[in-house]
Amino acid sequence: MNIWRLVPLLVLCILASGPTLPAAPPGAVVTVKNPLDLARPSETIVLTGAVIRKAMPVEDLRTVHVTDDGSGREVVAQPIDLNDDGAFDEVLFQADLAPRAARTFTLSVGPRQVYTKDQFKAYGRFVRERRDDFAWENERVAHRMYGKALETWAQEPLTSSAVDVWFKRTRRLVINEWYMVDDYHRDLGDGADLYSAGRTRGCGGNGIWDTGKLYASANFIDSRVIANGPIRVMFELMYPAFDAAGSRVTEIKRITLDAGHNLNRFESRYAGAPAAPKMQAAGIKKAAGSQVAQDKARGVLRTWEPVKADGSNFGCGVVVDPAQLTEFAELDGNVLAVTTMSAGSDVTYYAGSGWDKSGDFKTVEDWDRYLDQAVLRLRSPLAVSVDAK
């Protein structure tokens, strides 16, 4: 047989078999739907590691990247290790959703993400140099709570588990700068600490409630940071045992704040709480001239009050599950929302603030509208699905 007749045959066989192509990179599609007739800016989408791995192979969640299918641009994604075991448990990112809208995002695997300073919109830390403060913020609000060293500070001792508020009128993160300069009681253009929480509940502090009395912890004695930006700051404060209607009670408080939001999520886990009734109360300091509103059907307690230092106005809000709300009360300079606790002596509620110099709220009606919409968003979560690509 002529060997030259075999050459075309061999070429055809090679072409038919084709080159060996590299495997397609792993990927998945995330579909997010808004069930409300309400625009929802800065919604946080949380994907567990189990859900992601069901749709695509990935070992380290820090290598997961998220791309907005609409714009083709990558969005910031934050992995979180919930139990500090070195293995990350979930990935979250944010999106703006129009009323009744749906959006899709593509997950892919790439180099581990390293964030720039400009990408951080949430941050918090233990401030040992300021007598054990724990301070946290996002681009809209800032808060702090008090640690053990403040109880014995010679200059101004304070025993309190109140939630303090720092007023901001900048989208920058300011905690480190304000502590460094140590002149944050004056508004130099970005806002200031113009709120005095003292021994009250401040803006969202809580405690055990029993037969008309409130039993609150002292200052926290330890802290643990779980997530620290760029989107979510999450940390825990541990409190020493305190008396609550004859029972020795300990508390671990977990606080979560996301970028783009004025409300923090508070979760308290009590041990040793009174057997019956299991009640707790979250509250707000009632300042002179404060306008107080209560809505049992929606589980909302809010204030709007003048800020004496500069003539501005400030609102605080507490949002609880209306199914757990039993009453509103007033005690020791606080207005309180009293709720039941779960079987495990746990409680979850939301609290936060708004300032009329921030650019986000001009009037009490603006603050009410924000709280109304926050309730709707909490009661109607986004529909999220993850599918292999």
C-alpha positions as CSV (number, residue, x, y, z in Angstrom):
1,M,0.0,0.0,0.0
2,N,1.3,3.5,-0.8
3,I,2.3,5.2,2.4
4,W,1.3,8.6,1.1
5,R,-2.3,7.4,0.9
6,L,-2.3,6.8,4.7
7,V,-1.2,10.4,5.6
8,P,-4.6,12.1,5.0
9,L,-6.2,9.3,6.9
10,L,-3.9,9.8,9.9
11,V,-4.6,13.6,9.8
12,L,-8.3,13.0,9.7
13,C,-8.1,10.7,12.8
14,I,-6.0,13.3,14.7
15,L,-8.5,16.0,13.8
16,A,-11.4,13.9,14.7
17,S,-10.0,13.0,18.1
18,G,-9.3,16.8,18.6
19,P,-6.9,18.4,21.0
20,T,-7.2,17.8,24.8
21,L,-8.8,20.9,26.2
22,P,-8.3,22.1,29.8
23,A,-11.3,21.5,32.1
24,A,-13.7,24.4,32.5
25,P,-13.0,26.4,35.7
26,P,-15.4,25.6,38.5
27,G,-18.3,28.1,38.8
28,A,-21.8,28.7,40.0
29,V,-24.6,31.1,39.5
30,V,-26.3,32.9,42.4
31,T,-29.9,34.2,41.8
32,V,-31.2,36.8,44.2
33,K,-34.9,37.9,44.2
34,N,-36.5,40.7,46.0
35,P,-40.1,39.8,47.0
36,L,-41.1,43.4,48.1
37,D,-42.4,46.4,46.2
38,L,-39.5,48.3,47.9
39,A,-36.0,49.2,46.8
40,R,-33.4,47.4,49.0
41,P,-30.0,49.0,48.9
42,S,-26.9,47.3,50.4
43,E,-28.6,43.9,51.0
44,T,-26.2,41.4,52.3
45,I,-26.3,37.9,50.7
46,V,-24.8,35.2,52.8
47,L,-23.8,31.9,51.3
48,T,-22.7,29.0,53.5
49,G,-19.8,26.8,52.5
50,A,-22.1,23.8,52.2
51,V,-24.3,25.6,49.7
52,I,-21.3,26.8,47.6
53,R,-19.6,23.4,47.6
54,K,-22.8,21.7,46.5
55,A,-22.7,23.8,43.3
56,M,-19.0,24.0,42.7
57,P,-15.7,22.5,44.0
58,V,-13.7,24.8,46.2
59,E,-11.5,24.2,49.2
60,D,-10.7,27.6,50.7
61,L,-13.7,30.0,50.7
62,R,-11.2,32.8,50.7
63,T,-10.6,32.0,47.0
64,V,-14.2,32.5,46.0
65,H,-14.8,35.5,43.7
66,V,-18.2,37.1,42.9
67,T,-19.0,38.8,39.6
68,D,-22.1,40.9,38.9
69,D,-23.6,39.4,35.7
70,G,-25.3,42.7,34.9
71,S,-22.2,44.8,34.8
72,G,-19.5,42.2,34.4
73,R,-17.7,43.7,37.3
74,E,-16.4,41.8,40.3
75,V,-17.9,42.8,43.7
76,V,-16.3,42.6,47.1
77,A,-16.8,39.3,48.8
78,Q,-16.0,38.6,52.4
79,P,-15.3,35.1,53.8
80,I,-16.0,34.5,57.5
81,D,-14.7,31.9,59.9
82,L,-17.4,31.7,62.5
83,N,-15.6,29.6,65.1
84,D,-12.0,30.6,64.6
85,D,-10.9,27.1,63.6
86,G,-9.1,28.3,60.5
87,A,-11.7,26.9,58.1
88,F,-13.9,29.6,56.7
89,D,-17.7,28.9,56.9
90,E,-19.5,31.4,54.7
91,V,-19.0,34.0,52.0
92,L,-21.1,37.2,51.9
93,F,-21.4,40.1,49.4
94,Q,-23.8,43.0,48.9
95,A,-26.2,44.1,46.2
96,D,-28.8,46.7,45.6
97,L,-32.2,45.3,44.6
98,A,-34.9,47.3,42.9
99,P,-38.6,46.5,43.8
100,R,-39.5,43.0,42.8
101,A,-36.2,42.7,41.0
102,A,-34.0,39.7,40.4
103,R,-30.2,39.7,39.9
104,T,-27.6,37.1,39.1
105,F,-24.0,36.8,40.1
106,T,-21.3,34.3,39.1
107,L,-19.1,32.5,41.6
108,S,-15.6,31.5,40.5
109,V,-12.3,30.4,42.1
110,G,-9.2,32.5,41.9
111,P,-6.3,33.8,44.1
112,R,-7.1,34.6,47.7
113,Q,-8.6,38.1,48.0
114,V,-6.7,40.9,49.6
115,Y,-8.7,44.0,50.2
116,T,-7.6,47.6,49.9
117,K,-8.2,50.2,52.6
118,D,-10.8,51.9,50.4
119,Q,-12.9,48.8,50.2
120,F,-13.5,48.6,53.9
121,K,-16.9,49.9,55.0
122,A,-17.2,48.1,58.4
123,Y,-14.6,47.8,61.1
124,G,-14.2,47.3,64.9
125,R,-11.7,46.7,67.6
126,F,-10.9,46.5,71.2
127,V,-9.4,49.8,72.4
128,R,-7.1,48.9,75.3
129,E,-5.6,52.4,75.4
130,R,-9.0,53.9,76.1
131,R,-9.7,51.8,79.2
132,D,-11.1,48.8,77.4
133,D,-13.6,50.3,75.0
134,F,-14.9,48.1,72.2
135,A,-15.7,50.4,69.2
136,W,-17.2,49.6,65.9
137,E,-18.5,51.4,62.9
138,N,-19.6,51.3,59.2
139,E,-19.7,54.2,56.8
140,R,-23.0,55.5,58.3
141,V,-22.8,55.0,62.1
142,A,-20.4,54.3,65.0
143,H,-20.8,52.9,68.5
144,R,-18.8,51.7,71.5
145,M,-19.3,49.7,74.7
146,Y,-17.4,49.8,77.9
147,G,-14.8,47.3,79.2
148,K,-13.6,46.4,82.7
149,A,-10.8,49.0,83.0
150,L,-13.4,51.9,82.8
151,E,-15.0,50.8,86.1
152,T,-11.9,51.8,88.1
153,W,-10.6,54.8,86.0
154,A,-9.7,57.4,88.5
155,Q,-10.7,60.4,86.3
156,E,-14.3,59.2,85.4
157,P,-15.2,55.7,86.5
158,L,-18.3,54.2,84.9
159,T,-20.0,50.8,85.4
160,S,-22.4,50.3,82.5
161,S,-23.3,47.9,79.7
162,A,-24.9,50.7,77.7
163,V,-24.6,51.1,73.9
164,D,-22.9,54.4,73.2
165,V,-23.3,56.3,69.9
166,W,-20.8,58.4,68.0
167,F,-22.4,60.7,65.4
168,K,-20.9,60.6,61.9
169,R,-21.4,62.9,58.9
170,T,-18.8,61.3,56.8
171,R,-18.7,58.0,54.9
172,R,-15.1,57.5,56.0
173,L,-14.2,55.1,58.8
174,V,-13.1,57.3,61.8
175,I,-12.6,55.1,64.9
176,N,-8.8,54.9,64.7
177,E,-8.4,58.5,63.7
178,W,-10.6,59.8,66.5
179,Y,-8.9,57.7,69.2
180,M,-5.5,58.7,67.9
181,V,-6.2,62.5,68.0
182,D,-8.3,62.1,71.2
183,D,-10.4,65.2,70.5
184,Y,-13.6,63.4,69.4
185,H,-16.0,65.3,71.7
186,R,-15.8,68.3,69.2
187,D,-17.2,68.1,65.7
188,L,-14.4,69.1,63.5
189,G,-16.3,68.3,60.3
190,D,-16.8,64.5,60.4
191,G,-19.0,64.3,63.5
192,A,-18.3,63.7,67.2
193,D,-19.1,61.9,70.4
194,L,-22.1,64.1,71.5
195,Y,-24.1,61.4,73.2
196,S,-23.9,60.5,76.9
197,A,-25.1,56.9,77.6
198,G,-24.0,56.8,81.2
199,R,-25.7,54.1,83.3
200,T,-28.8,53.9,81.1
201,R,-29.3,51.4,78.3
202,G,-28.0,54.0,75.8
203,C,-29.1,53.2,72.3
204,G,-30.0,49.5,72.4
205,G,-28.6,48.0,75.7
206,N,-30.5,45.2,77.3
207,G,-30.9,43.1,80.5
208,I,-33.0,40.5,82.3
209,W,-36.5,41.6,83.1
210,D,-38.3,40.2,86.1
211,T,-41.5,41.5,87.8
212,G,-41.0,45.1,86.7
213,K,-37.3,45.3,87.4
214,L,-34.3,45.4,85.0
215,Y,-31.1,43.5,85.9
216,A,-28.2,44.5,83.7
217,S,-24.6,43.3,83.5
218,A,-21.6,45.4,84.4
219,N,-18.8,46.2,81.9
220,F,-17.6,43.4,79.6
221,I,-14.5,41.5,80.6
222,D,-13.4,39.9,77.4
223,S,-14.0,40.2,73.6
224,R,-13.6,38.2,70.4
225,V,-13.7,39.5,66.9
226,I,-15.3,37.1,64.4
227,A,-15.4,39.2,61.3
228,N,-13.8,42.6,60.6
229,G,-14.8,44.0,57.2
230,P,-14.8,45.0,54.6
231,I,-18.6,44.4,54.6
232,R,-19.4,43.0,58.0
233,V,-18.0,43.5,61.5
234,M,-19.1,40.8,64.0
235,F,-17.8,40.4,67.5
236,E,-18.7,39.0,70.9
237,L,-18.5,40.6,74.4
238,M,-18.3,38.4,77.5
239,Y,-19.8,39.7,80.7
240,P,-19.1,38.6,84.3
241,A,-21.9,36.9,86.4
242,F,-24.4,39.3,87.8
243,D,-27.5,39.0,90.0
244,A,-30.9,38.8,88.2
245,A,-33.8,38.3,90.5
246,G,-31.8,36.0,92.8
247,S,-30.1,34.0,90.0
248,R,-26.4,34.4,89.0
249,V,-26.5,35.1,85.3
250,T,-23.7,35.3,82.7
251,E,-24.1,36.8,79.2
252,I,-22.3,36.6,75.9
253,K,-23.4,39.3,73.5
254,R,-22.8,39.0,69.8
255,I,-23.1,42.2,67.7
256,T,-23.2,42.4,63.9
257,L,-23.1,45.5,61.7
258,D,-23.1,45.5,57.9
259,A,-22.1,48.2,55.5
260,G,-24.9,50.4,54.4
261,H,-27.1,49.9,57.5
262,N,-28.0,51.9,60.6
263,L,-29.2,49.0,62.6
264,N,-27.0,46.5,64.5
265,R,-28.1,42.9,65.2
266,F,-27.8,42.0,68.9
267,E,-27.8,38.5,70.1
268,S,-27.6,37.7,73.8
269,R,-27.0,34.2,75.2
270,Y,-27.7,34.0,78.9
271,A,-26.7,31.2,81.2
272,G,-28.4,30.9,84.6
273,A,-31.3,33.1,83.8
274,P,-34.4,32.8,86.1
275,A,-36.4,29.7,85.3
276,A,-39.7,31.7,85.1
277,P,-40.5,34.0,83.6
278,K,-37.8,34.1,81.0
279,M,-37.9,37.8,80.0
280,Q,-35.5,40.4,78.8
281,A,-35.8,44.1,77.9
282,A,-33.9,46.1,75.3
283,G,-34.1,49.9,75.6
284,I,-33.2,53.4,74.9
285,K,-32.2,56.3,77.2
286,K,-35.1,58.7,77.5
287,A,-33.5,62.2,77.2
288,A,-35.1,65.5,78.0
289,G,-37.3,66.6,75.1
290,S,-37.3,63.1,73.5
291,Q,-40.2,62.1,71.3
292,V,-41.0,58.4,72.0
293,A,-43.1,56.2,69.7
294,Q,-44.1,52.6,70.3
295,D,-45.6,50.1,67.8
296,K,-46.4,46.7,69.2
297,A,-47.7,45.3,66.0
298,R,-44.4,45.8,64.3
299,G,-42.2,45.5,67.4
300,V,-40.7,49.0,67.1
301,L,-39.6,51.3,69.9
302,R,-38.0,54.6,68.8
303,T,-36.9,58.0,70.1
304,W,-36.1,61.3,68.4
305,E,-34.3,63.8,70.6
306,P,-32.4,67.1,70.6
307,V,-28.6,67.0,70.8
308,K,-27.8,69.8,73.3
309,A,-24.3,70.3,72.2
310,D,-25.1,71.6,68.7
311,G,-28.9,71.9,68.3
312,S,-29.1,68.9,66.0
313,N,-31.5,65.9,66.4
314,F,-30.8,62.2,66.8
315,G,-33.0,59.1,66.6
316,C,-32.6,55.7,68.2
317,G,-34.6,52.6,67.3
318,V,-35.1,49.1,68.8
319,V,-36.7,46.4,66.7
320,V,-37.9,43.2,68.2
321,D,-39.9,40.2,67.1
322,P,-43.5,41.3,67.7
323,A,-44.4,37.6,68.5
324,Q,-42.1,37.9,71.5
325,L,-43.0,41.4,72.6
326,T,-45.0,41.5,75.8
327,E,-45.0,45.2,76.7
328,F,-43.3,48.5,76.6
329,A,-42.1,49.9,79.9
330,E,-40.3,53.0,81.3
331,L,-37.8,52.6,84.1
332,D,-34.7,54.3,85.5
333,G,-34.5,56.8,82.7
334,N,-35.1,54.3,79.9
335,V,-37.9,53.3,77.6
336,L,-37.9,49.5,77.1
337,A,-39.3,46.8,74.9
338,V,-39.9,43.7,77.0
339,T,-39.8,40.4,75.3
340,T,-39.8,36.7,76.0
341,M,-36.6,34.6,75.5
342,S,-36.2,31.3,73.6
343,A,-35.9,28.0,75.5
344,G,-32.1,28.4,75.4
345,S,-32.3,31.8,77.2
346,D,-31.3,33.5,73.9
347,V,-32.6,36.7,72.5
348,T,-32.2,38.6,69.2
349,Y,-33.1,42.2,68.4
350,Y,-31.9,45.1,66.3
351,A,-30.9,48.6,67.4
352,G,-29.3,51.6,65.8
353,S,-29.3,55.3,65.3
354,G,-29.7,58.1,62.9
355,W,-28.5,61.8,63.0
356,D,-30.0,64.7,61.1
357,K,-26.5,66.0,60.2
358,S,-25.5,62.7,58.6
359,G,-27.3,63.5,55.4
360,D,-29.5,60.5,55.6
361,F,-32.3,61.8,57.9
362,K,-33.6,65.3,58.1
363,T,-36.7,64.8,60.2
364,V,-38.3,62.3,62.6
365,E,-40.5,61.2,59.7
366,D,-37.4,60.2,57.8
367,W,-36.3,58.1,60.8
368,D,-39.7,56.5,61.0
369,R,-39.6,55.7,57.3
370,Y,-36.2,54.0,57.7
371,L,-37.4,51.9,60.6
372,D,-40.6,51.0,58.7
373,Q,-38.6,49.8,55.8
374,A,-36.1,47.9,58.0
375,V,-39.0,46.0,59.5
376,L,-40.3,45.0,56.1
377,R,-36.8,43.9,55.0
378,L,-36.3,41.8,58.1
379,R,-39.7,40.1,57.8
380,S,-39.3,39.4,54.0
381,P,-35.8,38.0,53.4
382,L,-34.4,37.8,49.9
383,A,-34.9,34.6,47.9
384,V,-31.4,33.2,47.1
385,S,-30.5,30.2,45.1
386,V,-27.1,28.8,44.1
387,D,-26.8,26.5,41.0
388,A,-23.9,24.9,39.2
389,K,-22.8,26.8,36.1
